[in-house]
Structures are given as C-alpha cells and as structure tokens.
Amino acid sequence: MKFLIVEDEILIQKSIKKMLELHGHEVDATVSGAQALDLLRMQKYDRVICDLMLKDITGFEILEECKALFSPEIIREMFIIITAYSSDQILNLATQYGCNLIKKPFVDFKSTIDFFIYNRAE
C-alpha cells in the first residue's frame, strides 16, 4: 500500500512513517496541508493519515478540496483523521465525511498502526 501522512508533529509523523515502512509499505509524509493537496493531485495513495489541526489548513479543509478529486466512497475509505481534539463538533464533522477518526495520543501504537494498514483493529 502507498500511504500519505499529513502530520505537523514531526515525532508522530516519523514514528508512523517508520512503522508503516517496516511493514513494507511506501510512505510519503508532509507537515503541510497545501503540499498534501499537491501530492494528492499528482500521485495515487491507498490511505491518507491526516492530522486535523495543521499549521496552514485543517484536515477538514483537505477533505473538502478532495471532493473535487475523489468520490465520497473513496474519501471515506482513503482518509483516517488523527487529532488531539475530540469535541462533539469534531466527531460530528468526521462522521459527516464518513472518515475514521483516531484520537491522539494513541493508546496502543501497534493497534493504531494495524488500523492504519487494515482500516480495522487486528
């Protein structure tokens, strides 16, 4: 699988990237939502792990832009939102997009990586 990680906390980004690569996956990573959109326009990804609060734009703004690129079904399957913010409003927005949402800090890193790969707990 080919992953795109959009995460501005470098330690989290590098940890996820390393674990996915150890599982044999190809991984691109960026701290920028704008760069993520450029990458999504130019390359095909199986899964996008996207932080909700980035320095330039939000993960939801990325999802909105992706509506012009992908069907709702592909967005739902492709995107996993990760966030330290888990208010009811955030959870409701994630539900509207149909995306899975994982809260940071991760309780069990191995299970979280499995979820990123299989889009379900293993």
C-alpha positions in Angstrom: 0.0 0.0 0.0 1.0 3.6 -0.5 0.4 6.0 2.4 0.4 9.8 2.7 1.0 11.1 6.2 -0.1 14.7 6.8 1.2 15.5 10.3 3.0 18.6 11.6 4.2 17.0 14.8 7.5 15.6 13.5 8.0 12.9 16.1 4.5 11.5 15.5 5.0 11.7 11.7 8.3 10.0 11.8 7.1 7.2 14.1 4.1 6.4 12.0 6.2 6.5 8.8 8.9 4.2 10.2 6.4 1.6 11.4 4.5 1.6 8.1 7.8 1.2 6.2 8.8 -1.6 8.5 5.5 -3.3 7.4 6.7 -3.0 3.8 4.6 0.0 2.8 5.6 3.0 0.7 5.1 6.2 2.6 5.2 9.9 1.7 4.9 12.5 4.5 4.4 16.2 4.8 3.7 18.8 7.5 1.7 21.0 5.1 -1.9 20.7 4.1 -1.2 22.6 0.9 1.6 20.2 0.0 -0.6 17.3 0.8 -3.2 18.5 -1.7 -0.5 18.9 -4.3 0.7 15.3 -3.7 -2.9 14.0 -3.8 -3.4 15.7 -7.2 -0.2 14.2 -8.6 0.0 10.7 -7.1 -2.2 7.8 -6.1 -2.5 6.9 -2.4 -4.3 4.0 -0.9 -4.6 5.6 2.5 -4.1 9.2 3.9 -3.4 9.6 7.6 -4.2 13.3 8.2 -3.9 15.4 11.3 -6.9 17.6 11.9 -5.1 20.7 13.0 -2.2 21.7 10.8 -0.3 25.0 10.7 -1.7 26.1 7.3 -5.1 24.4 6.9 -7.3 21.8 8.7 -7.7 18.2 7.8 -11.4 19.0 7.0 -10.3 21.6 4.5 -8.2 19.0 2.8 -11.2 16.7 2.7 -13.3 19.5 1.2 -10.7 20.0 -1.5 -10.6 16.3 -2.2 -14.3 16.3 -3.0 -13.2 17.6 -6.5 -10.7 14.7 -6.8 -12.5 11.7 -5.3 -15.9 10.2 -4.8 -17.3 10.2 -1.2 -16.8 6.5 -1.1 -13.1 6.8 -1.9 -12.7 9.6 0.6 -14.3 7.5 3.3 -12.1 4.5 2.6 -8.9 6.5 2.0 -8.8 9.0 4.9 -8.1 8.5 8.5 -8.2 11.6 10.6 -6.0 11.8 13.7 -6.5 14.5 16.3 -5.9 15.5 19.9 -9.2 17.5 19.6 -12.3 15.3 20.1 -15.1 17.6 20.9 -18.6 16.6 19.8 -18.4 19.1 16.9 -15.2 17.5 15.6 -16.7 14.0 15.9 -19.8 15.1 14.1 -17.8 16.6 11.2 -15.8 13.4 10.9 -19.0 11.4 10.8 -20.3 13.6 8.0 -17.3 12.7 5.9 -17.6 9.1 6.9 -13.9 9.0 7.9 -12.5 7.1 10.7 -11.1 9.3 13.5 -8.4 8.3 15.9 -7.6 10.3 19.0 -4.1 11.3 20.0 -2.2 10.4 22.0 -2.5 6.8 20.7 -3.4 4.4 23.5 -1.7 1.4 21.8 0.7 2.3 19.0 0.8 -1.2 17.4 -3.0 -1.4 17.3 -3.1 2.1 15.7 -0.6 1.1 13.0 -2.7 -2.1 12.3 -5.7 0.2 12.0 -3.9 2.4 9.5 -3.0 -0.6 7.4 -6.2 -2.6 7.6 -8.7 0.1 8.4 -9.8 -2.0 11.2 -8.4 -3.3 14.5 -6.5 -6.5 14.1 
